[in-house]
Amino acid sequence: MKMRKTVFLISIVVLLGIPFSARTAQQSTDVSVRGVVVRDGTHEPLSNVQIAVYPENSPLATRPGIVLSPRTVGTAGAAQPILDALLNGLAGNGAATTPPDTATAFTDSTGQFSISGLSPGSYVLTAQLAGYFGPAVNGVSPVGVRTTFSLSEGKSIDIAVVLIPGGTITGLALDPNGMPVSNLNVQALRTTYPNGMPTLQLVDTRQTDDRGMFRLYGLPPGSYYVAANPSTAGARGRGGTAPESTRFARTYFPDVTDTENAVLLRLRSAEELAGMNLKLKPENGTKISGQVVSVIPAAEMVSPAFTANAGLPQIPNATLTLVPHRKDAVQDSTGGNNTINLSLGEPARGQFEFFAVTPGVYDLYASVPDIQGYGPAAPPGQAVQPLGFGRTTVDVTSGERAGVTVSPHHGVDVSGKVTVDGGIPDSINNVHISLQADDSAARINVYQQVGRFVPTIDKKGAFVIPAVPEAHYRFQISFGTTTPSSSDSLVGIFTGEPAAPGARGGRGARGELPSPGAPPSSPASPASPVPAPLPPNTYVADVLQGGLSIFDSGMLITDQSVTPVEVIVRTNGGGIDGVVRDTTQQSPAPGAIVVLVPQIQHRQNPSLFKSAIADAVGHFTLTAISPGNYKLFAWDSLEPGEFQKATFLGQYEEKGVAVNVAPAIHLDTTLTVIPVRR
């Protein structure tokens, strides 16, 4: 499924022929669009809201005279490029340019705006004001609102826009002795899910004043961690360099040094959470030390990026990265350095030390140049800076670890065979196979490149994925004439973002539509004929290795060769059509997030989850479902990745509707939307 960049609208009401109270009876006949912007809850008018109007499907009329009403604040020429990331559909801060032929305005002191000189046609209107937001979708609040409208000849249109005010978090920062700390960076952080891994993202940062007070304001409604980032806090480690003697640790509310015990604060619209005080902890983390010992031959520990420097000796460097061992552990990459770069030559000889490591269990990755390896942007044979990896798990829960050895090595080839309904059809290359890291390795960018490699399947159904580095993997299998990239096709399952409204959730093994424009990782010859598409109800029935199923469990890659796999594909998947109604059972629930959840024993397999969004009349469709028993849920909103968490599902288990999906059978059902408790 391709991630759509969209923004969402809250309470935008189109009023035809209904005058606003502040408007006089005399109106200019050439006014095309006019409106008012108010604050959610109080309906107070909002001034200086940035308004943009631009064509939906065609350029603005080229005739001159796109003007702003004299009642608006500012002029078209003075309007800055507005709506930042809003115009690209992104929540949070960002930068974007205003589309060409965009008419802009600012609301006046009564919250009103007016833009004239538009030709008949379809348009998009967007509105943005610092500290105000659109409604949250999957836990993310866009930085403004957006709506579409149509203009007819000689007619104008009135639009009312409601913006949601942000919230505020305040408190005191104190040292271990209870004294206020000034000029301290305090941060608001939210959890995001790049590549399915929970990672903290910085939303806002402010410095404490002379009284140690901080105020994080203009935050979109949502859930936040609050952390103090002392300026004296250094990297987790540098090769052979000792830390300063006095440091404060990165401290989270309420006075803890790890995300595991930090409290997630729920901030609502216009709310002020006061008294969120932080008492800094002294830096008393532990230490990890050891040595990188590569088993890759020196002659192969080279990188094509440096071969141009003929005659210059290459002294290989190693990069060490320390990440949480548990894939569901929240990683905070904003507060310190978890990476060391060092030389394998003299005098370092690959020796390393990580200082001030928060007690816990970690995976330590070491990478070195490897002529056979993947690079951050290309597969083996094409990578400019190919790397080989080794890793080890380090437990520093009870104290420091010394003598740790990490040994990078060549990756191993993973081979296998694909069958469709027991045979090898001409359309076999419409089966797209890749390996996705399913443990802490997914946090490492080169492993993301591994997930983008899609092998060619030969006429016998055989394939090879070369030089796979050490990690635990799952097979990602999709179907279609184009190949989705790993980031596209994993969005719905790992981030919790469902399919588009009304989308049929069945072209991929994970229930997502393939990305329409994504290039294949292993392009076919230009002369190759385009194979016929596979049937729409194609699904993955199983993945076998040595006769045993690894579809649910995945496979572990080490430095040893692996047994070939067999991917079994069938084309008789089931389907579900349905309607979601609101809690009164009287009206449809458009926008409800419908999720098909497998039985508990299969819930570690993300391929068996499917999702869709109910359309304007509450209808949804799921296709290409592997036959079996499931539960259907329809929630009013979800935060990223939420529906795959056992703790979340446990709260609503009894509200799921049990369904049995049979081969080639399409079910019909009606669901009631489930309000999510926050």
C-alpha positions in Angstrom: 0.0 0.0 0.0 1.4 3.4 -0.9 1.4 5.8 2.0 -0.9 8.7 1.0 0.0 12.2 2.0 -3.3 13.6 3.0 -4.5 16.2 5.5 -7.9 16.1 7.2 -10.7 18.5 7.9 -12.6 19.0 11.1 -16.0 20.5 11.0 -15.8 22.3 7.7 -19.3 23.2 6.8 -20.2 24.4 3.3 -23.1 26.9 3.5 -24.7 27.9 0.2 -26.7 31.1 0.4 -26.5 31.4 4.2 -25.0 34.8 5.1 -22.6 35.2 8.0 -23.9 37.6 10.7 -21.0 40.0 10.3 -21.5 40.3 6.6 -23.6 43.2 5.2 -26.4 42.8 2.8 -24.4 44.4 0.0 -21.9 41.9 -1.4 -19.7 42.1 -4.4 -21.0 39.9 -7.2 -17.5 38.7 -8.1 -16.7 37.1 -4.8 -16.0 33.4 -5.4 -15.3 32.0 -2.0 -15.7 33.6 1.4 -15.8 32.2 4.9 -15.0 32.3 8.6 -12.6 30.4 10.8 -13.4 29.7 14.4 -11.8 27.9 17.4 -13.1 24.5 18.3 -15.2 24.3 21.4 -15.7 28.1 22.0 -16.4 29.1 18.4 -14.3 32.3 18.9 -13.2 33.9 15.6 -9.6 33.3 14.7 -7.6 36.1 13.0 -4.5 35.8 10.9 -5.4 32.3 9.8 -3.5 31.6 6.5 -5.9 30.5 3.7 -4.9 29.1 0.4 -7.2 28.2 -2.5 -5.8 26.3 -5.5 -7.3 24.1 -8.3 -8.1 20.5 -7.6 -7.5 19.1 -11.0 -6.5 22.0 -13.2 -4.6 25.3 -13.0 -6.3 28.4 -11.9 -7.9 30.5 -14.6 -5.1 32.5 -16.3 -7.1 35.7 -16.5 -5.7 38.5 -14.2 -7.7 39.7 -11.3 -7.3 37.0 -8.6 -7.5 39.4 -5.8 -8.0 39.5 -2.1 -11.0 41.2 -0.4 -10.1 44.5 1.2 -11.5 43.0 4.4 -8.6 40.5 4.6 -5.4 41.0 6.4 -2.3 41.1 4.1 -2.1 40.9 0.3 -1.4 38.1 -2.2 2.1 39.5 -2.9 2.9 39.6 0.8 1.6 36.2 1.6 4.5 33.9 2.6 4.6 30.3 1.2 2.1 28.9 3.5 0.8 25.7 5.0 4.3 24.2 5.3 4.0 20.5 5.4 0.2 20.8 5.3 0.3 21.1 1.5 2.2 17.9 1.3 -0.1 16.2 3.8 2.5 15.9 6.6 1.8 16.5 10.3 4.4 18.5 12.3 7.0 20.9 11.2 8.3 20.9 7.6 8.9 23.0 4.6 7.0 23.1 1.4 6.4 25.7 -1.3 3.0 27.1 -2.2 1.7 25.4 -5.4 1.6 27.6 -8.5 -1.5 29.6 -9.1 -2.4 29.6 -5.4 -4.7 32.4 -4.2 -3.9 33.3 -0.5 -5.5 35.3 2.2 -5.5 35.9 5.9 -8.6 36.1 8.1 -9.4 39.5 9.7 -10.2 40.3 13.3 -13.7 38.8 12.9 -12.2 35.5 11.5 -13.5 36.2 8.0 -11.8 35.9 4.7 -12.7 36.4 1.0 -11.1 35.6 -2.3 -12.5 36.7 -5.6 -11.7 36.4 -9.3 -11.8 32.6 -9.4 -13.2 30.8 -12.5 -15.8 28.0 -12.3 -14.2 24.7 -11.4 -13.1 22.5 -8.5 -10.8 23.8 -5.9 -9.0 22.9 -2.7 -9.1 25.2 0.3 -6.6 24.9 3.1 -6.3 26.8 6.4 -3.4 27.0 8.9 -2.6 28.9 12.1 0.3 28.3 14.4 -0.7 26.3 17.4 -3.9 25.0 15.8 -4.5 21.7 14.1 -6.9 19.4 12.2 -8.4 16.3 13.8 -6.1 13.5 14.7 -6.0 10.5 12.4 -4.3 7.4 13.7 -2.8 9.5 16.5 -1.3 12.2 14.3 -2.8 15.7 14.1 -2.2 17.5 10.8 -1.0 21.1 10.9 -4.2 22.5 9.3 -7.4 21.6 7.6 -8.4 21.0 4.0 -11.6 20.8 2.0 -12.7 20.7 -1.6 -15.4 22.7 -3.2 -16.8 23.6 -6.7 -17.7 27.0 -8.1 -20.4 27.5 -10.7 -20.7 30.5 -13.0 -22.0 33.6 -11.2 -22.2 31.9 -7.8 -20.2 32.2 -4.7 -19.7 29.8 -1.8 -19.5 30.2 2.0 -17.3 28.0 4.1 -17.0 27.7 7.8 -13.8 26.2 9.2 -13.1 25.0 12.7 -9.5 24.6 14.0 -8.5 22.7 17.1 -6.2 24.5 19.5 -3.0 22.8 20.7 -2.2 22.1 24.3 0.6 23.0 26.8 2.9 21.1 29.2 4.6 23.1 32.0 6.8 22.2 34.9 10.1 22.8 36.8 13.5 21.3 36.1 15.5 20.6 39.3 18.9 19.2 40.0 19.4 16.2 42.3 19.5 18.6 45.3 16.2 20.2 44.4 17.6 23.4 43.0 16.2 24.9 39.8 18.2 24.4 36.6 18.2 27.2 34.1 19.0 27.1 30.3 18.2 23.4 30.2 16.7 21.9 27.1 13.3 20.2 27.8 11.7 18.2 25.0 8.2 16.9 24.1 8.6 13.6 22.2 6.1 11.4 20.5 6.4 7.8 19.4 6.6 7.1 15.7 7.1 3.8 13.9 9.7 3.9 11.1 10.0 0.4 9.7 7.7 -0.8 12.4 10.1 0.1 15.2 8.8 2.4 18.0 11.1 5.4 18.0 10.8 8.8 19.8 10.5 11.8 17.5 11.1 15.4 18.7 8.0 17.6 18.5 9.1 20.6 20.5 12.0 21.7 22.6 12.2 24.8 25.0 14.8 26.0 27.5 14.1 26.5 31.1 14.1 30.1 32.4 16.0 31.5 35.4 13.6 29.9 37.7 14.0 26.5 36.1 10.5 26.6 34.6 9.7 25.2 31.1 6.6 25.6 28.9 6.1 23.4 25.9 3.1 25.0 24.0 1.3 24.8 20.8 1.5 21.0 20.9 -1.0 19.0 18.8 -3.4 16.8 20.9 -1.8 13.4 21.5 0.5 11.4 23.7 3.9 12.7 24.8 7.0 11.8 26.7 8.7 14.8 28.4 12.5 14.6 28.7 15.3 16.9 29.9 18.5 16.8 27.8 21.3 18.2 29.9 23.9 20.0 27.8 26.7 18.1 29.7 25.2 14.8 28.6 27.5 13.3 26.0 27.5 10.4 23.7 27.0 6.9 25.0 30.5 6.2 24.0 33.4 7.1 21.8 36.2 4.7 21.0 38.8 5.0 23.7 37.5 8.3 25.1 36.5 8.6 28.7 33.5 10.8 29.7 33.6 13.9 31.8 33.5 13.3 35.5 30.3 15.1 36.3 27.2 14.7 34.2 23.5 14.6 34.5 21.6 11.8 32.8 18.9 12.3 30.2 15.8 12.3 32.5 12.2 11.5 31.6 9.1 12.4 33.5 8.6 11.3 36.2 12.3 11.3 37.2 13.5 8.2 35.4 16.3 7.6 33.0 14.7 5.0 30.6 11.7 5.0 28.4 10.5 1.7 29.8 9.5 3.5 33.1 8.7 6.9 31.7 5.1 8.0 31.8 3.3 8.8 28.6 1.3 12.0 29.0 -2.1 12.3 27.2 -2.6 16.0 26.1 -6.0 17.1 24.9 -7.1 20.1 22.9 -6.5 23.4 24.7 -5.4 21.6 27.8 -2.5 22.6 30.1 -0.8 19.9 31.9 0.9 21.7 34.8 3.4 20.4 37.4 5.1 18.0 35.1 8.4 18.5 37.1 11.7 16.8 36.2 14.3 16.1 38.8 17.6 15.4 37.0 19.4 12.1 37.8 23.2 11.9 38.0 24.7 10.0 35.2 25.3 6.6 36.7 24.9 4.3 33.7 27.1 1.4 33.0 29.8 0.6 30.5 30.2 -1.8 27.6 33.6 -2.5 26.2 35.2 -5.0 23.9 36.6 -5.5 20.4 35.5 -5.8 16.8 37.1 -8.8 15.2 36.1 -9.2 11.5 36.1 -12.7 9.9 35.9 -11.2 6.4 39.2 -11.6 4.6 41.2 -8.3 4.4 41.1 -8.5 0.6 37.3 -8.5 0.6 37.0 -5.8 3.3 37.0 -3.1 0.7 34.6 -0.6 -0.7 34.2 0.4 -4.4 33.9 4.0 -3.3 37.6 4.0 -2.4 39.0 1.8 -5.2 39.4 5.0 -7.3 42.2 5.9 -5.0 44.5 3.4 -6.6 47.7 2.8 -4.7 46.4 4.1 -1.4 46.1 1.4 1.3 42.6 0.9 2.8 42.6 0.6 6.5 39.0 -0.6 7.3 36.9 1.2 9.8 34.1 -0.4 11.9 30.9 1.2 13.0 29.2 0.0 16.1 25.5 0.7 16.8 23.8 0.0 20.1 20.0 -0.5 20.0 17.4 -2.0 22.3 17.1 -5.7 22.0 13.3 -5.9 22.1 11.8 -4.8 18.9 8.8 -3.2 20.7 11.1 -1.2 23.1 10.9 2.5 22.4 14.2 3.8 21.2 15.2 7.4 21.9 17.7 8.5 19.3 17.2 12.2 20.1 19.0 12.3 23.3 22.5 10.9 22.7 24.8 9.1 20.4 24.5 5.3 20.3 27.1 4.9 17.5 30.9 4.6 17.6 33.2 4.8 14.5 36.7 3.3 15.0 39.6 1.9 13.1 40.5 -1.8 12.9 44.1 -0.7 12.4 46.6 0.6 14.9 46.4 1.8 17.5 42.6 1.2 18.1 42.6 -2.4 16.7 38.9 -2.4 16.9 38.7 -1.8 20.6 35.6 0.2 21.8 33.9 1.5 24.9 30.3 2.7 25.4 29.9 4.9 28.5 26.8 5.8 30.5 24.6 3.1 29.1 21.2 2.9 30.7 20.8 -0.6 32.3 19.0 -2.9 30.0 19.4 -5.5 27.2 20.8 -4.3 23.9 21.9 -5.6 20.5 25.3 -4.4 19.5 25.9 -4.3 15.7 29.3 -3.9 14.0 29.6 -3.2 10.3 32.8 -3.2 8.2 33.3 -2.8 4.4 32.3 -6.0 2.6 32.6 -6.2 -1.2 29.8 -8.8 -1.2 27.4 -6.8 1.0 24.4 -4.5 0.7 24.9 -0.7 1.0 22.5 1.9 2.4 21.1 2.6 -1.1 21.9 -0.5 -3.3 22.0 -4.3 -3.3 25.2 -6.5 -3.6 27.1 -5.8 -6.8 25.7 -2.3 -7.1 26.5 -0.8 -3.6 29.1 2.0 -3.5 29.7 1.4 0.1 28.8 -2.3 0.8 28.9 -3.5 4.4 29.1 -6.8 6.3 27.5 -7.2 9.7 27.9 -9.0 12.9 26.0 -8.6 16.1 25.7 -9.8 19.7 23.3 -9.3 22.5 24.6 -7.5 25.6 22.8 -7.6 29.0 23.9 -4.7 31.3 20.9 -4.9 33.6 23.1 -5.7 36.6 26.3 -3.9 35.7 28.9 -3.3 33.1 30.1 -5.8 30.4 33.7 -6.1 29.4 35.4 -8.3 26.8 32.5 -8.2 24.4 33.4 -9.5 20.9 31.5 -8.6 17.7 32.5 -10.4 14.5 31.2 -9.0 11.2 31.0 -11.7 8.5 29.6 -12.2 4.9 25.9 -12.5 4.6 24.4 -15.8 3.4 22.2 -16.6 0.4 18.6 -17.4 0.9 17.1 -19.6 -1.9 13.7 -21.1 -2.5 10.9 -22.0 -4.8 7.5 -20.5 -5.4 4.4 -22.4 -6.5 0.9 -21.0 -7.4 -1.9 -23.5 -6.9 0.8 -26.3 -7.1 2.3 -25.2 -10.4 4.4 -22.5 -12.1 2.2 -20.2 -14.1 3.4 -17.7 -16.7 2.5 -15.0 -14.3 5.0 -16.3 -11.6 7.0 -13.1 -11.8 3.9 -11.3 -10.5 4.8 -12.8 -7.2 7.2 -10.4 -5.4 9.3 -11.8 -2.5 11.5 -10.0 -0.1 12.9 -10.4 3.4 12.1 -7.9 6.1 14.1 -7.7 9.3 11.8 -8.5 12.2 13.9 -7.7 15.2 16.2 -4.8 16.3 18.0 -5.0 12.9 15.1 -3.1 11.3 16.5 0.0 13.0 19.7 -0.2 10.9 19.4 1.5 7.5 21.3 -1.2 5.5 18.8 -3.8 6.7 16.1 -1.6 5.2 17.9 -1.9 1.9 17.9 -5.7 2.2 14.1 -5.4 2.5 13.9 -3.6 -0.8 15.6 -6.3 -2.8 13.1 -8.4 -4.9 14.7 -11.3 -6.7 13.7 -12.5 -10.2 11.8 -15.8 -10.2 12.9 -18.1 -13.0 10.7 -20.4 -15.1 11.0 -23.2 -12.6 9.9 -20.9 -9.7 13.3 -20.6 -8.2 14.8 -17.5 -6.6 17.8 -16.4 -4.6 18.2 -13.4 -2.2 21.9 -12.9 -1.9 24.2 -12.0 1.0 21.6 -11.6 3.7 23.1 -10.2 6.9 22.5 -11.7 10.3 19.0 -11.0 11.8 15.6 -12.5 12.2 13.4 -12.1 9.1 9.9 -12.5 7.8 9.0 -13.0 4.2 7.0 -10.2 2.6 5.1 -11.4 -0.4 2.9 -9.3 -2.7 1.2 -9.7 -6.0 0.9 -7.4 -9.0 2.5 -6.1 -12.1 4.5 -3.6 -10.1 6.7 -4.2 -7.1 5.9 -2.3 -3.9 8.9 -1.0 -2.0 9.3 -2.3 1.5 8.4 1.1 3.0 5.2 1.3 1.0 3.9 -2.3 1.5 4.7 -2.4 5.2 2.9 0.8 6.1 -0.5 -0.6 6.9 0.7 -3.4 9.1 3.6 -1.9 11.0 2.4 1.7 11.4 -1.3 1.0 11.8 -2.2 3.1 8.9 -5.1 1.4 7.1 -5.9 1.3 3.5 -7.6 4.2 1.7 -11.4 4.6 2.1 -13.2 1.8 0.3 -9.9 0.2 -0.7 -10.0 -3.5 -1.3 -7.4 -5.0 1.1 -6.2 -7.9 -0.9 -3.5 -7.5 -3.5 -0.6 -8.1 -1.1 -0.1 -10.8 1.4 -0.4 -8.1 4.0 -3.7 -6.8 2.6 -2.3 -3.6 1.1 -2.5 -2.5 -2.5 0.9 -2.4 -4.3 2.4 1.0 -4.9 1.4 2.0 -8.4 4.6 3.8 -9.2 7.3 2.0 -7.3 10.0 0.5 -9.4 11.0 -3.2 -9.0 14.2 -3.8 -7.1 15.2 -6.4 -9.8 13.8 -5.0 -13.0 13.1 -7.4 -15.8 14.6 -7.1 -19.2 13.0 -4.4 -21.4 12.2 -7.1 -23.9 10.4 -9.3 -21.4 6.7 -9.5 -22.0 4.4 -8.2 -19.2 2.9 -11.3 -17.5 -0.8 -11.6 -16.9 -1.9 -10.5 -13.5 -2.7 -13.1 -10.8 -6.3 -13.4 -9.7 -7.5 -10.7 -7.2 -8.0 -13.3 -4.4 -4.4 -14.5 -4.5 -2.8 -15.0 -1.0 0.1 -16.7 0.7 -1.0 -20.1 2.1 2.3 -21.0 3.8 6.1 -20.7 3.8 8.0 -23.9 4.5 11.6 -24.7 5.4 12.7 -28.3 5.7 9.0 -29.3 5.6 8.1 -27.1 8.6 6.1 -23.9 8.5 7.9 -20.7 9.2 5.1 -18.4 8.0 4.2 -17.4 11.5 7.7 -17.6 13.1 9.9 -16.2 10.4 13.6 -17.4 10.0 16.8 -16.6 11.8 19.9 -15.8 9.6 23.3 -16.3 11.2 26.7 -16.9 9.6 25.6 -20.5 8.6 24.0 -21.6 5.3 20.3 -22.0 5.4 17.9 -24.6 4.1 15.9 -23.5 1.0 12.4 -22.4 1.5 9.1 -23.1 -0.3 6.6 -20.3 -0.8 3.1 -21.7 -1.4 0.6 -19.3 -3.1 -3.0 -20.0 -3.8 -5.7 -18.0 -5.6 -8.9 -19.0 -3.8 -8.8 -16.5 -1.0 -11.9 -15.4 0.8 -13.4 -12.0 1.1 -15.6 -9.8 3.4 -17.9 -7.0 2.5 -19.6 -5.0 5.2 -21.0 -1.8 6.7 -19.9 0.0 9.9 -22.6 1.8 11.8 -22.2 4.2 14.7 -23.0 3.3 18.3 -26.7 4.2 17.9 -26.9 1.7 15.0 -28.9 4.4 13.1 -26.2 5.9 10.9 -23.1 4.8 9.0 -19.7 5.4 10.5 -17.5 6.8 7.7 -13.8 6.7 8.4 -14.1 3.8 10.8 -10.9 1.7 10.8 -11.8 -1.9 10.1 -9.2 -4.5 11.1 -9.3 -8.3 10.5 -7.3 -9.9 13.3 -6.1 -13.6 13.2 -6.5 -16.0 16.1 -4.2 -15.4 19.0 -1.7 -18.2 18.0 -1.1 -16.5 14.7 -0.9 -12.8 15.8 2.9 -12.7 15.6 2.4 -13.0 11.8 1.7 -9.5 10.4 0.8 -10.9 7.0 -2.5 -12.2 8.4 -3.8 -8.8 9.5 -5.8 -6.8 7.0 -7.3 -3.4 7.3 -9.5 -0.9 5.5 -11.3 2.4 6.1 -15.0 2.6 5.8 -16.1 4.9 3.0 -18.7 7.8 3.1 -21.6 5.3 3.6 -19.7 3.1 6.1 -18.9 0.4 3.5 -15.7 -1.6 3.4 -14.2 -4.5 1.5 -11.4 -7.0 2.4 -10.2 -9.5 -0.2 -7.5 -12.1 -0.7 -7.9 -13.5 2.9 -6.2 -16.7 3.8 -9.0 -19.1 4.9 -9.4 -19.5 8.7 -10.9 -18.0 11.8 -10.6 -14.3 12.6 -12.1 -11.5 14.5 -13.4 -8.3 12.9 -13.0 -4.9 14.7 -14.1 -1.4 13.7 -12.5 1.4 15.7 -13.2 5.1 15.5 -9.5 5.9 15.6 -6.1 4.2 16.1 -2.6 5.3 16.9 0.2 4.0 14.8 0.8 0.2 15.3 -1.9 0.0 17.9 -4.0 -2.8 16.6 -1.1 -5.2 16.6 -0.3 -4.7 20.3 -1.5 -7.5 22.6 -2.3 -5.1 25.4 -4.5 -3.0 23.1 -6.4 -5.9 21.6 -6.9 -7.4 25.1 -9.1 -4.4 26.0 -11.5 -5.0 23.1 -11.3 -8.8 22.5 -14.9 -9.3 23.5 -16.1 -6.6 21.1 -14.7 -8.4 18.0 -17.0 -10.2 15.6 -15.9 -13.8 15.0 -15.8 -14.7 11.3 -14.8 -17.9 9.5 -13.4 -17.2 6.1 -13.7 -20.1 3.7 -11.9 -20.5 0.4 -13.5 -18.5 -2.5 -16.4 -17.4 -0.3 -17.4 -13.7 0.2 -19.0 -12.9 3.5 -21.3 -10.0 4.3 -21.5 -8.5 7.8 -22.4 -5.4 9.8 -20.2 -3.9 12.5 -20.7 -1.4 15.2 -17.9 1.2 15.6 -15.9 0.8 18.8 -14.9 4.1 20.5 -11.3 3.9 21.6 -10.7 4.7 25.3 -7.9 7.2 25.8 
